[in-house]
Amino acid sequence: MSESPLPATTSTGAEPGVARRVDAPGPWWRHAVIYQIYPRSFADSDGDGIGDLPGIIARLDHLVELGVDAVWLSPFYPSPQADAGYDVADYRDVDPIFGRLADADQLLAAARSRGLRVIVDLVPNHTSSAHPWFGAALAAGPGGRERSRYVFRDGRGPDGAEPPNDWQSVFGGPAWTRVTEPDGRPGQWYLHLFDTGQPDLNWDHPEVRAEFVDILRYWLDRGVDGFRVDVAHGLVKQADLADWKPQDEPVSGPGTEGPRPPMWDQDGVHEIYQDWRRVLDSYPGERILVAEAWVQPAERLAAYVRPDEMHQAFNFEYLEASWSAPAQYAVITRSLAASAAVGAPTTWVLSNHDVIRHATRLALPIGTPRPRGIGVDDPQPDPVLGLRRARAATLLMLSLPGSAYLYQGEELGLPEHTTLPDESRQDPTWERSGHAERGRDGCRVPIPWEADAPSYGFGPADASWLPQPTLWAEYALDRQRGVPGSTYEVYRTSLRLRRERGLGTGTVYWLESPDGVLYFRNGALRVLTNFGADPVELPEGAELVHASGPLDPDGRVPTDVTVWLRLDEAGED
Ligand code: GLC
């Protein structure tokens, strides 16, 4: 790999934010580290086994100590919880299991006073089937005005007994469910790309568009710093709802090659985000939109972050890249180039509430497609190898320019819970796939704070909505805090150095390296990751600044370790 500088993402020159912790040039979101809180599983204040907003408030200082810039909260709105809150029945309130609206206000204030920004989740592709609009749609009957806010169609076949097209739900099974009409007869079908409890909205309907602008304003007025937009690539469907044959795999979005699926990444979505951008820009401060769009290649994803659309999009191509030097080199260079082409910051992410935690995923044989859950009967990935690679991957990620996302618990090195009893599973994927897919519960287990407390300090009682494994004790925060070399302290040091050295606003310059090794410079810091089988010598004159794991007894960088180095050379900025 020869020397090949890539342009840094550049600032738009907007006013610096109000928050205390912003200390790099340009808008905060171009280089921010954003921590995802999954409210059910972060901290439980009342002992019912489900995390809540008061629990988050009580633990905010952890995030300050860790050194992140912002939090993204997964949904806390009133919901039947058919998909853990991604089925929203009321977009302007808080579900009683998570607290009250006043708690949301208090959380925003408590975060702000600590210099932490807060992004909330917006779920516009579908509502819950318990949303009043859907009740009205059912009651209205075929052709009724209220039905047109959703995607209702007559079925195919003699009695309309077949679904209107062949689309499959992301969670398995048909993407259509037939309703019983008010007169008691079997009637029309409605579209749900996810669970039956998540009917898709019709984004051609002006009332749908107006409603979401109003919801944006509602939360902006309460002081949120932005929105993570759920299934941002799904809102607009191809008008003819044409059949989509290639369904060996359940639809999941990435339009890699060939024709684009009629339910994903339609060009019409962009107009919606341009409207929303105008709304955000009319507010003071630097409020942001972040796309959750499983869209590939990187150039199509970049369309979501053009200057008049969203600010960021999750980089899932990076999350899915194999743990090898060529794969990582390719995805990093492609990601930086694609976002630079539209002037957007690149983002980086390794874990979230939908994927196998990277401390487990990276121990799967290289090249394994990302599995949708791991169960007790499946081969169990090696936790030592996984954690070692995860730490190396995190150091690599945090040395890259742009914005990085962390998922709660990864700072503790938490692995996936791969032996959850099947009867405890709650992800609708498990039932809807006919038990073919274990689903996402394994990354959603309530996190451990204190090794010797009930529920490992998750809450005051020994209650947890998903069972916690006994090995959670060794990962608990109080076992790692202040312990040199612990995963938690490695994260903390990485975040501090990233901030001090301006890595988030820097530039990647690739340097010559042997096969199996990635080596680049960002500012005055050199970053080396060894993916190869053999240890590698530190470059001549290098001073070790930080490492994801110990060097070997001869002072070399072992396999699956990332080091941050300083080399005394003039001319490096
Ligand atoms: C997004 C969410 C996921 C949810 C789905 C449907 O992919 O991240 O958790 O199940 O949307 O809302």
Boltz pocket constraint, residues with backbone or C-beta under 6 A from the ligand:
constraints:
  - pocket:
      binder: B
      contacts: [[A, 83], [A, 86], [A, 87], [A, 123], [A, 194], [A, 230], [A, 231], [A, 292], [A, 353], [A, 354]]
      max_distance: 6.0
